[in-house]
Amino acid sequence: MLRLRREVPIAALLNRGTFDAFMGERAQKAGAKYLLGAEAASLEFTPSKVAVQFYQAGKETILDARTVVVAGGAAFSLLKKQPQYLASDLVIGAQAVVEAPGVEEIEIYCGKKVAPGFFAWLVPTGDGRALAGLLARQKTVTYCKKFLAKLKDEGKIVTDAVDINYRVIALQPPPKTSGDRLIIVGGAAGQVKPTTGGGIYFGLLSADVAAEVLDEALRCEDLSAVCLAAYEEGWRSKLMPEIESGQRARIFYEHLSDTEMNALFTLGKTMNIEKFLYTMDGLSFDWHAGLISKLAKKYYNI
C-alpha cells in the first residue's frame, strides 16, 4: 500500500448534476434552446445544411441546421455509418453512490482481481457517502459487484445493494473529429485521459477551441471541412502529446501482472516515492505526461 498526500489540494470532487445544470443555465442565457427529452436519431449532410432527425415524445421531427456539434459522450449511433469519426479503444466505467460513514480519504485499488488493467476507487463526498466504482474492458458488472461486496465485507460501506450506473468511455480519438458542417467534442472525440478515463477537463479545453473556430466559420459563412479543420489542428496540438503519453503508460500498465505491479510498488516505497510526490513541483491532476516521465526516469530507469 502507498499513502500519498499533498498539503495543497490539486483536485476537487465535482457534483456532476449541479455542474450540468450550471452549464445548461449558462448556455440558455447565451441563447441556446433545449429540446428536453429529445433523442437525435440520424444526421444527413448536404452541401447547404445538416438535417437532424430526432424523436420527442414518440414524434419524429426534422431540424435543419447550418452545422452540428456532436458532444454526447461515447455514444456513436449518430456517426456509426462514418467510421472515420468513431473513437475507439472502449472501456466501461461503473459507479455507485454508497453509504460510507467512516471513509475520509480517497482509496484506489489495483490488481487483476479487482479491475484488470485499470483500477477501482472509493471517493468520499463529505456527507457520509462515497462514490465507488471501477473501469474494465469486459465483465464490468461482475467486477463492480465483487468490488462493492468486498467493501461491504471490510465494513467500509453499509450495503452493496445499490444502483450502479454504467458509461462507455473511448480512450482513443477517431481519425477525424471535424468535417463538412461537423465538429465532434469531448468523449465522442476520445478527448479523455487514457490513464484515468477522465474527460471533463480535456473536453472543456477542446470546447474552447471549437467555439473559436465555429464563431469565425459562421461569421464567414464557411462551414466546409477545410475551414473547420482548424479545430482539429487546434485541439490535437494542445492535447495529443498528453494523450499519447497517457496511452503509452496505459499499455505498460495493462500488461503488468499482479506480481510485477507489487514489485513496482515495493520499489517505489523503498525509494520513498511518497516523499517525492509530496514535494514534487508542478504536480497536476490533469496533465500526467510530466509526472509519468519523471517517475519513469527517477525510479524505474525507463
Contacts in CASP RR format, 6 or more apart in sequence:
PFRMAT RR
TARGET T0000
AUTHOR 0000-0000-0000
METHOD contacts of the structure
MODEL  1
MLRLRREVPIAALLNRGTFDAFMGERAQKAGAKYLLGAEAASLEFTPSKV
AVQFYQAGKETILDARTVVVAGGAAFSLLKKQPQYLASDLVIGAQAVVEA
PGVEEIEIYCGKKVAPGFFAWLVPTGDGRALAGLLARQKTVTYCKKFLAK
LKDEGKIVTDAVDINYRVIALQPPPKTSGDRLIIVGGAAGQVKPTTGGGI
YFGLLSADVAAEVLDEALRCEDLSAVCLAAYEEGWRSKLMPEIESGQRAR
IFYEHLSDTEMNALFTLGKTMNIEKFLYTMDGLSFDWHAGLISKLAKKYY
NI
1 265 0 8 1.000
2 265 0 8 1.000
2 268 0 8 1.000
2 269 0 8 1.000
2 273 0 8 1.000
2 274 0 8 1.000
3 274 0 8 1.000
4 274 0 8 1.000
4 277 0 8 1.000
4 278 0 8 1.000
5 274 0 8 1.000
5 278 0 8 1.000
6 277 0 8 1.000
6 278 0 8 1.000
6 283 0 8 1.000
7 278 0 8 1.000
10 283 0 8 1.000
10 284 0 8 1.000
10 285 0 8 1.000
11 285 0 8 1.000
13 123 0 8 1.000
13 125 0 8 1.000
13 131 0 8 1.000
14 200 0 8 1.000
19 200 0 8 1.000
24 32 0 8 1.000
24 34 0 8 1.000
27 34 0 8 1.000
28 34 0 8 1.000
35 54 0 8 1.000
35 56 0 8 1.000
37 56 0 8 1.000
37 57 0 8 1.000
38 54 0 8 1.000
38 55 0 8 1.000
38 56 0 8 1.000
38 61 0 8 1.000
39 54 0 8 1.000
39 55 0 8 1.000
39 56 0 8 1.000
40 52 0 8 1.000
40 53 0 8 1.000
40 54 0 8 1.000
40 78 0 8 1.000
41 53 0 8 1.000
41 54 0 8 1.000
41 55 0 8 1.000
41 60 0 8 1.000
41 77 0 8 1.000
41 78 0 8 1.000
42 52 0 8 1.000
42 53 0 8 1.000
42 78 0 8 1.000
43 50 0 8 1.000
43 51 0 8 1.000
43 52 0 8 1.000
43 53 0 8 1.000
43 68 0 8 1.000
43 78 0 8 1.000
43 79 0 8 1.000
43 182 0 8 1.000
44 50 0 8 1.000
44 51 0 8 1.000
44 53 0 8 1.000
45 180 0 8 1.000
45 181 0 8 1.000
45 182 0 8 1.000
47 180 0 8 1.000
49 64 0 8 1.000
49 65 0 8 1.000
49 66 0 8 1.000
49 181 0 8 1.000
50 64 0 8 1.000
50 65 0 8 1.000
50 66 0 8 1.000
50 67 0 8 1.000
50 68 0 8 1.000
50 181 0 8 1.000
50 182 0 8 1.000
51 62 0 8 1.000
51 63 0 8 1.000
51 64 0 8 1.000
51 65 0 8 1.000
52 62 0 8 1.000
52 63 0 8 1.000
52 64 0 8 1.000
52 65 0 8 1.000
52 68 0 8 1.000
53 60 0 8 1.000
53 61 0 8 1.000
53 62 0 8 1.000
54 60 0 8 1.000
54 61 0 8 1.000
54 63 0 8 1.000
55 61 0 8 1.000
65 181 0 8 1.000
66 181 0 8 1.000
66 218 0 8 1.000
66 223 0 8 1.000
67 181 0 8 1.000
67 182 0 8 1.000
67 183 0 8 1.000
67 214 0 8 1.000
67 217 0 8 1.000
67 218 0 8 1.000
67 223 0 8 1.000
67 228 0 8 1.000
68 181 0 8 1.000
68 182 0 8 1.000
68 183 0 8 1.000
69 183 0 8 1.000
69 184 0 8 1.000
69 185 0 8 1.000
69 210 0 8 1.000
69 214 0 8 1.000
70 78 0 8 1.000
70 79 0 8 1.000
70 85 0 8 1.000
70 182 0 8 1.000
70 183 0 8 1.000
70 184 0 8 1.000
70 185 0 8 1.000
70 188 0 8 1.000
71 184 0 8 1.000
71 185 0 8 1.000
71 186 0 8 1.000
71 187 0 8 1.000
71 188 0 8 1.000
71 207 0 8 1.000
72 186 0 8 1.000
72 187 0 8 1.000
72 188 0 8 1.000
73 186 0 8 1.000
73 187 0 8 1.000
73 188 0 8 1.000
74 87 0 8 1.000
74 90 0 8 1.000
74 167 0 8 1.000
74 168 0 8 1.000
74 169 0 8 1.000
74 170 0 8 1.000
74 187 0 8 1.000
74 188 0 8 1.000
74 190 0 8 1.000
75 168 0 8 1.000
75 188 0 8 1.000
76 86 0 8 1.000
76 87 0 8 1.000
76 188 0 8 1.000
79 85 0 8 1.000
79 86 0 8 1.000
79 184 0 8 1.000
79 188 0 8 1.000
80 86 0 8 1.000
84 174 0 8 1.000
84 175 0 8 1.000
84 176 0 8 1.000
85 174 0 8 1.000
85 175 0 8 1.000
85 176 0 8 1.000
85 177 0 8 1.000
85 182 0 8 1.000
85 184 0 8 1.000
86 174 0 8 1.000
87 170 0 8 1.000
87 172 0 8 1.000
87 173 0 8 1.000
87 174 0 8 1.000
87 187 0 8 1.000
87 188 0 8 1.000
87 189 0 8 1.000
87 190 0 8 1.000
88 170 0 8 1.000
88 172 0 8 1.000
88 174 0 8 1.000
89 170 0 8 1.000
89 171 0 8 1.000
89 172 0 8 1.000
89 194 0 8 1.000
90 137 0 8 1.000
90 168 0 8 1.000
90 169 0 8 1.000
90 170 0 8 1.000
90 171 0 8 1.000
91 118 0 8 1.000
91 135 0 8 1.000
91 136 0 8 1.000
91 137 0 8 1.000
91 168 0 8 1.000
91 169 0 8 1.000
91 171 0 8 1.000
91 197 0 8 1.000
92 135 0 8 1.000
92 136 0 8 1.000
92 137 0 8 1.000
92 138 0 8 1.000
92 140 0 8 1.000
92 166 0 8 1.000
92 167 0 8 1.000
92 168 0 8 1.000
92 169 0 8 1.000
93 133 0 8 1.000
93 134 0 8 1.000
93 135 0 8 1.000
93 136 0 8 1.000
93 140 0 8 1.000
93 166 0 8 1.000
93 167 0 8 1.000
93 168 0 8 1.000
93 169 0 8 1.000
94 133 0 8 1.000
94 134 0 8 1.000
94 135 0 8 1.000
94 136 0 8 1.000
94 140 0 8 1.000
94 141 0 8 1.000
94 143 0 8 1.000
94 144 0 8 1.000
94 164 0 8 1.000
94 165 0 8 1.000
94 166 0 8 1.000
95 131 0 8 1.000
95 132 0 8 1.000
95 133 0 8 1.000
95 164 0 8 1.000
95 165 0 8 1.000
96 131 0 8 1.000
96 132 0 8 1.000
96 133 0 8 1.000
96 144 0 8 1.000
96 148 0 8 1.000
96 162 0 8 1.000
96 163 0 8 1.000
96 164 0 8 1.000
96 165 0 8 1.000
97 125 0 8 1.000
97 129 0 8 1.000
97 130 0 8 1.000
97 131 0 8 1.000
97 162 0 8 1.000
97 163 0 8 1.000
98 122 0 8 1.000
98 129 0 8 1.000
98 130 0 8 1.000
98 131 0 8 1.000
98 132 0 8 1.000
98 148 0 8 1.000
98 151 0 8 1.000
98 157 0 8 1.000
98 158 0 8 1.000
98 159 0 8 1.000
98 160 0 8 1.000
98 162 0 8 1.000
99 128 0 8 1.000
99 129 0 8 1.000
99 157 0 8 1.000
99 158 0 8 1.000
99 159 0 8 1.000
100 122 0 8 1.000
100 124 0 8 1.000
100 128 0 8 1.000
100 129 0 8 1.000
100 130 0 8 1.000
100 132 0 8 1.000
100 151 0 8 1.000
100 156 0 8 1.000
100 157 0 8 1.000
100 158 0 8 1.000
101 128 0 8 1.000
101 158 0 8 1.000
102 128 0 8 1.000
102 156 0 8 1.000
103 122 0 8 1.000
103 124 0 8 1.000
103 128 0 8 1.000
103 130 0 8 1.000
103 156 0 8 1.000
103 157 0 8 1.000
104 124 0 8 1.000
105 124 0 8 1.000
106 121 0 8 1.000
106 122 0 8 1.000
106 123 0 8 1.000
106 124 0 8 1.000
107 121 0 8 1.000
107 122 0 8 1.000
107 123 0 8 1.000
107 156 0 8 1.000
108 119 0 8 1.000
108 120 0 8 1.000
108 121 0 8 1.000
109 115 0 8 1.000
109 119 0 8 1.000
109 120 0 8 1.000
109 121 0 8 1.000
109 122 0 8 1.000
109 134 0 8 1.000
109 147 0 8 1.000
110 119 0 8 1.000
110 120 0 8 1.000
110 261 0 8 1.000
111 117 0 8 1.000
111 119 0 8 1.000
111 258 0 8 1.000
111 261 0 8 1.000
112 257 0 8 1.000
112 258 0 8 1.000
113 258 0 8 1.000
114 120 0 8 1.000
114 134 0 8 1.000
114 143 0 8 1.000
114 146 0 8 1.000
114 147 0 8 1.000
114 150 0 8 1.000
115 134 0 8 1.000
115 135 0 8 1.000
115 136 0 8 1.000
115 143 0 8 1.000
115 147 0 8 1.000
116 136 0 8 1.000
116 137 0 8 1.000
116 143 0 8 1.000
117 136 0 8 1.000
117 137 0 8 1.000
117 253 0 8 1.000
117 254 0 8 1.000
117 256 0 8 1.000
118 134 0 8 1.000
118 135 0 8 1.000
118 136 0 8 1.000
118 137 0 8 1.000
118 254 0 8 1.000
119 134 0 8 1.000
119 135 0 8 1.000
120 132 0 8 1.000
120 133 0 8 1.000
120 134 0 8 1.000
120 143 0 8 1.000
120 147 0 8 1.000
121 131 0 8 1.000
121 132 0 8 1.000
121 133 0 8 1.000
121 134 0 8 1.000
122 130 0 8 1.000
122 131 0 8 1.000
122 132 0 8 1.000
122 133 0 8 1.000
122 151 0 8 1.000
122 156 0 8 1.000
122 157 0 8 1.000
123 130 0 8 1.000
123 131 0 8 1.000
123 132 0 8 1.000
124 130 0 8 1.000
125 131 0 8 1.000
130 157 0 8 1.000
132 147 0 8 1.000
132 148 0 8 1.000
132 151 0 8 1.000
132 157 0 8 1.000
133 144 0 8 1.000
133 147 0 8 1.000
134 140 0 8 1.000
134 143 0 8 1.000
134 144 0 8 1.000
134 147 0 8 1.000
135 169 0 8 1.000
135 197 0 8 1.000
136 143 0 8 1.000
136 144 0 8 1.000
140 166 0 8 1.000
141 164 0 8 1.000
141 166 0 8 1.000
144 164 0 8 1.000
145 160 0 8 1.000
145 164 0 8 1.000
148 157 0 8 1.000
148 160 0 8 1.000
148 162 0 8 1.000
148 164 0 8 1.000
149 160 0 8 1.000
151 157 0 8 1.000
151 160 0 8 1.000
152 158 0 8 1.000
152 159 0 8 1.000
152 160 0 8 1.000
169 187 0 8 1.000
169 192 0 8 1.000
169 197 0 8 1.000
169 198 0 8 1.000
170 187 0 8 1.000
170 188 0 8 1.000
170 190 0 8 1.000
170 192 0 8 1.000
171 190 0 8 1.000
171 192 0 8 1.000
171 194 0 8 1.000
171 197 0 8 1.000
171 247 0 8 1.000
171 250 0 8 1.000
172 190 0 8 1.000
172 194 0 8 1.000
172 247 0 8 1.000
173 189 0 8 1.000
173 190 0 8 1.000
173 191 0 8 1.000
173 236 0 8 1.000
173 240 0 8 1.000
173 243 0 8 1.000
174 184 0 8 1.000
174 189 0 8 1.000
174 190 0 8 1.000
176 232 0 8 1.000
177 183 0 8 1.000
177 184 0 8 1.000
177 185 0 8 1.000
177 189 0 8 1.000
177 231 0 8 1.000
177 232 0 8 1.000
177 235 0 8 1.000
178 184 0 8 1.000
178 225 0 8 1.000
178 228 0 8 1.000
178 229 0 8 1.000
178 231 0 8 1.000
178 232 0 8 1.000
179 225 0 8 1.000
179 228 0 8 1.000
179 229 0 8 1.000
180 223 0 8 1.000
180 224 0 8 1.000
180 225 0 8 1.000
180 228 0 8 1.000
181 223 0 8 1.000
181 228 0 8 1.000
182 228 0 8 1.000
183 210 0 8 1.000
183 213 0 8 1.000
183 214 0 8 1.000
183 228 0 8 1.000
183 231 0 8 1.000
185 191 0 8 1.000
185 203 0 8 1.000
185 206 0 8 1.000
185 207 0 8 1.000
185 210 0 8 1.000
186 192 0 8 1.000
186 199 0 8 1.000
186 202 0 8 1.000
186 203 0 8 1.000
186 206 0 8 1.000
186 207 0 8 1.000
187 199 0 8 1.000
187 203 0 8 1.000
189 203 0 8 1.000
189 206 0 8 1.000
189 235 0 8 1.000
191 199 0 8 1.000
191 202 0 8 1.000
191 203 0 8 1.000
191 205 0 8 1.000
191 206 0 8 1.000
191 235 0 8 1.000
191 239 0 8 1.000
191 243 0 8 1.000
192 198 0 8 1.000
192 199 0 8 1.000
192 202 0 8 1.000
192 243 0 8 1.000
193 199 0 8 1.000
193 201 0 8 1.000
193 202 0 8 1.000
193 242 0 8 1.000
193 243 0 8 1.000
193 246 0 8 1.000
193 286 0 8 1.000
193 288 0 8 1.000
194 243 0 8 1.000
194 246 0 8 1.000
194 247 0 8 1.000
194 249 0 8 1.000
194 250 0 8 1.000
195 246 0 8 1.000
195 249 0 8 1.000
195 250 0 8 1.000
195 253 0 8 1.000
195 288 0 8 1.000
195 292 0 8 1.000
201 286 0 8 1.000
202 239 0 8 1.000
202 243 0 8 1.000
202 286 0 8 1.000
205 235 0 8 1.000
205 238 0 8 1.000
205 239 0 8 1.000
206 235 0 8 1.000
206 238 0 8 1.000
206 239 0 8 1.000
209 231 0 8 1.000
209 234 0 8 1.000
209 235 0 8 1.000
209 238 0 8 1.000
210 231 0 8 1.000
210 235 0 8 1.000
213 227 0 8 1.000
213 228 0 8 1.000
213 230 0 8 1.000
213 231 0 8 1.000
213 234 0 8 1.000
214 228 0 8 1.000
214 231 0 8 1.000
216 230 0 8 1.000
217 223 0 8 1.000
217 227 0 8 1.000
217 228 0 8 1.000
220 227 0 8 1.000
241 289 0 8 1.000
242 287 0 8 1.000
242 288 0 8 1.000
242 289 0 8 1.000
245 288 0 8 1.000
245 289 0 8 1.000
245 290 0 8 1.000
245 292 0 8 1.000
245 293 0 8 1.000
246 288 0 8 1.000
246 289 0 8 1.000
246 292 0 8 1.000
248 292 0 8 1.000
249 288 0 8 1.000
249 292 0 8 1.000
256 264 0 8 1.000
264 300 0 8 1.000
267 299 0 8 1.000
267 300 0 8 1.000
268 299 0 8 1.000
271 299 0 8 1.000
273 295 0 8 1.000
273 299 0 8 1.000
276 298 0 8 1.000
276 299 0 8 1.000
277 283 0 8 1.000
280 291 0 8 1.000
280 294 0 8 1.000
283 291 0 8 1.000
284 291 0 8 1.000
296 302 0 8 1.000
END
